[in-house]
Amino acid sequence: MTAHRITSLDQLASLYPNPVAPASLLKEIDHVDANYAALIAASPFFVLATNGPEGLDCSPRGDLPGFVTVSDAKTLLIPDRRGNNRLDSLKNILFDNRIGMLFLVPGYGETLRVNGTATLSSDPELCARFDMAGKLPACVMVVSVDSVYFQCSRAVVRADLWNPAVRVDKRSLPSAGTMLREITARTPAIETFDGEAYDKALPERVKATLY
C-alpha cells in the first residue's frame, strides 16, 4: 500500500482527470438564499464538525424541523439542546471558531453543506426564543455563514438511506449497555458496568431528558 500512497496534488489530479462540472461550482454561494433556507427549515438533523486542541470532532444535532433558525442570509441560530455535557463541540468553538455543517432531510436525496464561524451566546432573550417544553438551552450557537451549497444525491442513493425496507434490526447490533460493559471489563481499574440495567433504563431516561 505504501508504494501507492498519494502524497501530491499532481498524483491526485491524475486519478481524477475530468474537469469540475460547472454546476459543482455555481451551486456554492456565500449566503443562505430562499432555496437553501427551505432545506434548513425542513431538516431535523445535521452533523457539526469542529476543530480543537485535541483534534477534530464530528457531532450530531437534531430536533424538530426548523430548530435551526435562519436569522438572516448570513446568520444561523442554533439552540444547544441537552446532551451528555462532554461539551466537545462547544469547547472546540472557543478554541477555533471555524465550523462545518451537513444537513439531512429525510426522504430527500440532496444534503446541504454550510461552512462558517460560530460564537456562543447565553443572552437570556436569545435563549428564550428557543423555549421547548418549558426548558431553555444553556446557550445558542450564532453561526456566521461563509459558504453554502448542496451536495448531490449520489451518496444517499448508493446508501439507500431513506428506504425503510433496509433498516437494520437494532437487536442485531451491540446495545449501548453492551458496549459500555465490555469497555469497562477491559479496564481493571473501573468497576464492570451493569449494561443490562443501563439498557433497561435508557429509553425512559432519553425521553425524560430530551430538553
Secondary structure, DSSP 8 states (H G I E B T S, - for coil): -GGG---SHHHHHHH--S---HHHHHT-BSS--HHHHHHHHH-SEEEEEEEETTEEEEEEEE-STT-SEEEETTEEEEE-----S--HHHHHHHH--EEEEEEE-TT-S-EEEEEEEEEEE--HHHHHTT-BTTB--S-EEEEEEEEEEEE-SHHHHHHTTT-GGG---GGGS--HHHHHHHHHHT-TTS----HHHHHHHHHHHHHHT--
